[in-house]
Amino acid sequence: MSKLFAPLALRAVTLPNRIAMAPMCQYTAGPDGLPSEWHLVHLGARAAGGVGLVLSEATAVLPEGRISPQDTGIWSGAHVDAWRPVAAFLTAHGAVPAMQLAHAGFKASTYRPWAAERGGVPDADGGWTPVAPGTTPFAPNYRTPTALDAAGISAVVEAFAAGATRALDAGFAAVEIHAAHGYLLHEFLSPLSNHRTDEYGGDRAGRIRLTLEVARAVRAAVGEEVPVLARISSTDWVEGGWTVDDSVVLAAELAGAGVDLVDTSSGGVSPAQQVPLAPGYQVPAAARIRREAGVPTGAVGLIVEPEHAEQIVADGEADLVLLGRELLRDPYWPLRAAAKLGATPTWPNQYLRAT
């Protein structure tokens, strides 16, 4: 029997298979952060295509936490109402809907990728001043952030918890804390971006403090039955930055704080990174974290072939395989993979004539 198509139980929720849709920003919300019909179709197609866990794009817990003015949010009741039909459609078509809760930190207020402009969006174009551990921008063409003070840090923790509650109200069955890719929580984790001298900086124990506070607050907000995932950057790919050794320690602490699975990505905090791209290039980090931290992991990164995904799960390198670009190319990848791996693809009734 295919291991990729075996169920995965996370607390009171059971995923129908080990295939997840990685969070991918669509930059298609309005200035109010409300998801649009695009999000319903984009995410819904992957549920119809057989994905077991469908994660939303990075969804900002505060307005200033958006990457671009076109990012989605979850900071108000209006967002709950707008997300509700999306979550309902995903559930009705067999997927477990999960929301990635995010704050972009010093990478906020930037133009979306296909805009003619690059870098920071000025106030006149709908931008804002980002916040971060300090006042150094991500890159010269990004906006200069304001350093978070104690009150600002507390507000961030509260916003993640409130966002998790709203996600459940909207019908999502799980949440993921975004602590990767150079966004706010990762900025606190990495010594490349965190130069604070207070209790949220300094040694690793200080730098991981905010992420653990967010994890505990989110766990308290959602209760004991809801799965909480955390996406981390396992390494910065920069000398002197965050390492896989650090990630093993963080993952064990996250598990103790109530996180059920560590979604293992990498990079994003420094333009100086040197990433050795290759199929499955982040799988070794997911395998090591799973083995040494004793926490379930998700593997992501240029996983394209069904046989490769099957091997990752069958060999115990990860409990879940997350697909990004491949699911953009083919929303029905899980159905093709099931047929290829000898599992039983469950095509929508409307599409049975194509089988």
C-alpha positions as CSV (number, residue, x, y, z in Angstrom):
1,M,0.0,0.0,0.0
2,S,1.2,3.5,-0.8
3,K,2.6,5.3,2.2
4,L,1.9,8.7,0.5
5,F,-1.8,7.8,0.5
6,A,-2.0,6.6,4.0
7,P,-4.0,8.8,6.4
8,L,-2.2,11.0,8.9
9,A,-3.8,11.8,12.3
10,L,-2.9,15.1,13.9
11,R,-4.8,15.5,17.2
12,A,-8.5,15.3,16.4
13,V,-8.1,15.8,12.6
14,T,-7.1,13.1,10.1
15,L,-5.7,14.0,6.8
16,P,-6.8,11.6,4.0
17,N,-3.3,11.4,2.6
18,R,0.2,12.8,3.1
19,I,0.1,15.4,0.4
20,A,-0.2,19.1,1.3
21,M,-0.5,22.2,-0.8
22,A,2.3,24.6,0.4
23,P,1.2,28.2,1.1
24,M,1.8,30.3,-2.0
25,C,1.0,34.0,-2.0
26,Q,-1.4,35.1,-4.8
27,Y,-1.2,38.9,-4.3
28,T,-4.8,39.2,-5.4
29,A,-6.7,40.5,-2.4
30,G,-8.0,44.0,-2.2
31,P,-6.4,46.8,0.0
32,D,-8.6,45.5,2.9
33,G,-7.0,42.1,2.8
34,L,-10.1,40.2,1.9
35,P,-9.8,37.1,-0.2
36,S,-11.5,37.1,-3.6
37,E,-13.1,34.7,-5.9
38,W,-9.6,33.9,-7.1
39,H,-8.8,32.3,-3.8
40,L,-11.9,30.1,-3.8
41,V,-11.1,28.8,-7.3
42,H,-7.3,28.6,-6.7
43,L,-7.5,26.7,-3.4
44,G,-10.7,24.8,-4.3
45,A,-9.2,23.3,-7.4
46,R,-6.5,21.6,-5.3
47,A,-9.1,20.1,-3.0
48,A,-11.0,18.7,-6.0
49,G,-7.6,17.5,-7.2
50,G,-7.1,15.3,-4.1
51,V,-4.8,17.3,-1.9
52,G,-5.2,16.1,1.7
53,L,-4.2,19.4,3.4
54,V,-4.7,22.7,1.7
55,L,-2.9,25.6,3.3
56,S,-3.9,29.2,2.6
57,E,-1.3,31.7,1.5
58,A,0.5,33.7,4.1
59,T,-2.4,35.4,5.8
60,A,-1.5,38.5,7.8
61,V,-2.6,38.7,11.4
62,L,-2.2,42.5,11.3
63,P,-2.5,45.0,8.5
64,E,1.1,45.9,8.7
65,G,2.0,42.2,8.5
66,R,1.1,41.9,4.9
67,I,3.9,41.4,2.4
68,S,2.1,43.5,-0.2
69,P,-1.0,45.7,-0.2
70,Q,-2.6,42.8,-2.1
71,D,-2.1,40.1,0.6
72,T,-4.9,38.5,2.4
73,G,-5.6,39.0,6.1
74,I,-7.4,37.6,9.1
75,W,-7.4,40.6,11.5
76,S,-11.2,41.3,11.6
77,G,-14.6,39.7,11.5
78,A,-14.9,40.8,7.8
79,H,-12.1,38.5,7.0
80,V,-13.8,35.6,8.8
81,D,-16.9,36.1,6.6
82,A,-14.8,36.3,3.4
83,W,-12.8,33.2,4.1
84,R,-15.8,31.1,5.2
85,P,-17.0,30.0,1.8
86,V,-13.4,29.0,0.9
87,A,-13.0,26.8,3.9
88,A,-16.4,25.3,3.4
89,F,-15.6,24.4,-0.2
90,L,-12.3,22.8,0.7
91,T,-14.0,20.7,3.4
92,A,-16.9,19.7,1.2
93,H,-14.4,18.3,-1.4
94,G,-12.4,16.2,1.0
95,A,-9.5,18.3,2.0
96,V,-8.5,19.6,5.4
97,P,-8.4,23.4,5.2
98,A,-5.6,25.1,7.1
99,M,-4.7,28.7,7.4
100,Q,-1.1,30.0,7.5
101,L,-0.9,32.8,10.0
102,A,1.8,35.3,9.1
103,H,3.5,38.6,9.7
104,A,6.0,39.8,7.1
105,G,8.2,42.0,9.4
106,F,10.8,43.9,7.5
107,K,9.7,42.3,4.2
108,A,6.3,44.0,4.4
109,S,5.0,46.9,2.2
110,T,6.5,45.6,-1.0
111,Y,5.3,45.5,-4.5
112,R,3.8,42.3,-5.8
113,P,6.1,40.2,-8.0
114,W,4.6,41.2,-11.4
115,A,4.5,44.9,-10.7
116,A,6.8,47.2,-12.8
117,E,8.2,48.6,-9.6
118,R,10.4,46.7,-7.1
119,G,11.1,47.0,-3.4
120,G,9.2,49.0,-0.8
121,V,5.8,50.6,-1.6
122,P,5.6,54.2,-0.5
123,D,2.7,55.5,1.6
124,A,1.4,57.4,-1.5
125,D,0.9,54.0,-3.2
126,G,-0.8,52.3,-0.3
127,G,2.4,51.3,1.6
128,W,3.3,51.6,5.3
129,T,6.2,51.5,7.7
130,P,7.1,47.9,8.5
131,V,8.2,46.6,11.9
132,A,11.1,44.3,12.7
133,P,13.5,43.3,15.5
134,G,15.6,46.3,14.6
135,T,15.8,49.2,12.1
136,T,17.9,47.6,9.4
137,P,15.9,47.0,6.1
138,F,15.9,43.6,4.4
139,A,17.6,45.2,1.3
140,P,18.5,48.7,0.3
141,N,15.3,49.1,-1.8
142,Y,13.0,47.9,1.0
143,R,11.5,50.3,3.5
144,T,13.3,51.0,6.8
145,P,11.4,49.3,9.6
146,T,10.6,50.5,13.1
147,A,12.0,48.3,15.9
148,L,9.3,46.6,17.9
149,D,9.1,47.6,21.6
150,A,7.7,45.4,24.4
151,A,4.1,46.6,23.7
152,G,4.5,45.9,20.0
153,I,5.8,42.4,20.7
154,S,2.9,41.7,23.0
155,A,0.5,42.9,20.3
156,V,2.1,40.6,17.7
157,V,1.6,37.6,20.1
158,E,-2.0,38.6,20.7
159,A,-2.6,39.0,17.0
160,F,-1.4,35.5,16.1
161,A,-3.7,34.1,18.8
162,A,-6.7,36.2,17.6
163,G,-6.0,35.2,14.0
164,A,-6.0,31.5,15.0
165,T,-9.4,32.0,16.7
166,R,-10.8,33.8,13.6
167,A,-9.4,31.0,11.3
168,L,-11.4,28.4,13.2
169,D,-14.5,30.7,13.1
170,A,-14.1,30.8,9.3
171,G,-14.1,27.0,9.2
172,F,-10.5,26.1,8.9
173,A,-9.6,22.9,10.7
174,A,-5.9,23.6,11.4
175,V,-3.5,26.6,11.5
176,E,0.2,27.0,10.7
177,I,2.5,29.6,12.3
178,H,4.8,31.2,9.6
179,A,8.2,31.4,11.2
180,A,10.2,31.1,7.9
181,H,11.4,32.9,4.8
182,G,12.7,36.1,6.5
183,Y,9.4,37.2,7.8
184,L,8.9,38.5,11.3
185,L,9.3,35.4,13.5
186,H,12.3,34.2,11.4
187,E,13.8,37.7,11.8
188,F,13.8,37.2,15.5
189,L,15.3,33.7,15.2
190,S,18.2,34.5,13.0
191,P,21.4,36.2,14.3
192,L,21.7,37.9,10.9
193,S,18.6,40.0,11.5
194,N,18.2,40.0,15.3
195,H,20.8,42.3,17.0
196,R,18.6,43.1,20.0
197,T,20.2,43.2,23.5
198,D,16.9,42.6,25.5
199,E,15.3,39.3,26.4
200,Y,14.2,38.8,22.7
201,G,17.8,38.9,21.4
202,G,21.3,37.8,22.2
203,D,21.7,34.0,22.5
204,R,19.5,31.4,20.9
205,A,17.3,31.2,23.9
206,G,16.5,34.9,23.6
207,R,16.0,34.8,19.8
208,I,13.6,31.9,19.9
209,R,11.5,33.4,22.7
210,L,9.0,35.3,20.5
211,T,8.3,32.3,18.3
212,L,7.7,30.1,21.3
213,E,5.4,32.7,22.9
214,V,3.4,32.8,19.6
215,A,3.2,29.0,19.6
216,R,1.9,28.8,23.2
217,A,-0.6,31.6,22.5
218,V,-1.9,30.0,19.4
219,R,-2.2,26.6,21.1
220,A,-4.1,28.2,24.0
221,A,-6.4,29.9,21.5
222,V,-7.4,26.9,19.4
223,G,-7.7,24.3,22.3
224,E,-6.4,20.8,22.5
225,E,-8.1,19.2,19.4
226,V,-6.9,21.5,16.6
227,P,-3.6,20.8,14.8
228,V,-1.0,23.5,15.0
229,L,1.8,23.5,12.4
230,A,4.9,25.7,12.2
231,R,6.8,26.5,9.1
232,I,10.5,27.2,9.8
233,S,13.5,28.0,7.7
234,S,15.8,25.2,8.7
235,T,18.9,27.1,7.7
236,D,19.7,30.6,6.4
237,W,22.2,29.3,3.9
238,V,24.5,32.1,5.1
239,E,27.7,31.7,7.2
240,G,27.0,32.9,10.7
241,G,23.2,32.6,10.3
242,W,20.6,30.2,11.6
243,T,21.5,26.5,11.2
244,V,19.9,23.1,11.1
245,D,21.4,22.5,14.6
246,D,19.4,25.5,15.8
247,S,16.3,24.2,14.1
248,V,16.5,20.8,15.9
249,V,16.5,22.7,19.2
250,L,13.7,25.0,18.1
251,A,11.6,22.1,16.8
252,A,11.8,20.3,20.1
253,E,10.8,23.5,21.9
254,L,7.9,24.0,19.5
255,A,6.7,20.5,20.2
256,G,6.7,21.3,23.9
257,A,4.7,24.4,23.2
258,G,2.0,22.5,21.4
259,V,3.1,22.4,17.8
260,D,2.2,19.1,16.1
261,L,4.3,19.2,12.9
262,V,7.2,21.3,11.7
263,D,7.0,22.3,8.0
264,T,10.7,22.4,7.1
265,S,11.7,25.0,4.5
266,S,14.8,27.2,4.4
267,G,16.3,30.6,3.6
268,G,14.7,34.0,3.0
269,V,16.3,36.3,5.7
270,S,19.3,37.5,3.8
271,P,19.9,38.5,0.1
272,A,23.3,36.9,0.6
273,Q,22.0,33.3,0.8
274,Q,23.4,30.6,-1.4
275,V,20.8,27.9,-1.8
276,P,21.9,24.6,-3.5
277,L,18.6,24.0,-5.4
278,A,17.9,20.4,-6.4
279,P,15.0,18.0,-6.1
280,G,14.3,17.5,-2.4
281,Y,17.1,19.7,-1.3
282,Q,15.4,20.4,2.1
283,V,14.4,16.8,2.8
284,P,17.6,16.1,4.8
285,A,16.8,18.9,7.2
286,A,13.2,17.6,7.6
287,A,14.6,14.1,8.3
288,R,17.1,15.2,10.9
289,I,14.6,17.4,12.7
290,R,12.1,14.5,12.8
291,R,14.7,12.1,14.1
292,E,16.5,14.3,16.6
293,A,13.7,16.5,17.8
294,G,11.1,13.7,17.9
295,V,8.4,15.8,16.1
296,P,6.6,15.0,12.9
297,T,7.8,17.0,9.9
298,G,6.8,18.1,6.5
299,A,9.2,18.1,3.6
300,V,9.0,20.7,0.8
301,G,11.2,21.9,-2.1
302,L,11.3,20.8,-5.7
303,I,9.4,17.6,-5.1
304,V,7.9,16.8,-8.4
305,E,7.7,13.0,-9.1
306,P,5.2,10.8,-7.2
307,E,7.9,8.2,-6.7
308,H,10.1,10.7,-4.9
309,A,7.2,11.9,-2.7
310,E,6.4,8.2,-1.9
311,Q,10.0,7.5,-1.0
312,I,10.3,10.5,1.4
313,V,7.3,9.2,3.4
314,A,8.1,5.5,3.1
315,D,11.7,6.0,4.3
316,G,10.6,8.0,7.3
317,E,12.3,11.2,6.2
318,A,9.0,13.2,6.7
319,D,5.4,12.6,7.6
320,L,4.0,15.0,5.0
321,V,5.1,16.2,1.6
322,L,4.2,19.7,0.6
323,L,4.0,20.7,-3.0
324,G,4.1,24.2,-4.3
325,R,5.0,25.0,-7.9
326,E,4.1,21.5,-9.0
327,L,0.5,22.0,-7.8
328,L,0.4,25.3,-9.7
329,R,1.2,23.4,-12.8
330,D,-1.1,20.5,-12.1
331,P,-3.9,20.8,-9.5
332,Y,-4.7,17.1,-10.1
333,W,-1.2,15.9,-9.3
334,P,-2.5,13.8,-6.3
335,L,-5.0,11.9,-8.6
336,R,-2.3,11.1,-11.1
337,A,0.1,10.1,-8.3
338,A,-2.4,7.8,-6.8
339,A,-2.9,6.0,-10.1
340,K,0.9,5.8,-10.6
341,L,1.6,4.4,-7.1
342,G,-1.2,1.8,-7.1
343,A,-3.6,3.7,-4.8
344,T,-7.2,4.4,-5.7
345,P,-7.7,7.9,-7.1
346,T,-10.9,9.5,-6.0
347,W,-11.9,11.7,-9.0
348,P,-14.8,14.1,-8.6
349,N,-18.0,12.6,-10.0
350,Q,-18.1,15.5,-12.5
351,Y,-14.7,14.3,-13.9
352,L,-15.2,10.5,-14.0
353,R,-15.6,10.5,-17.8
354,A,-11.9,11.5,-18.0
355,T,-10.7,8.5,-16.1
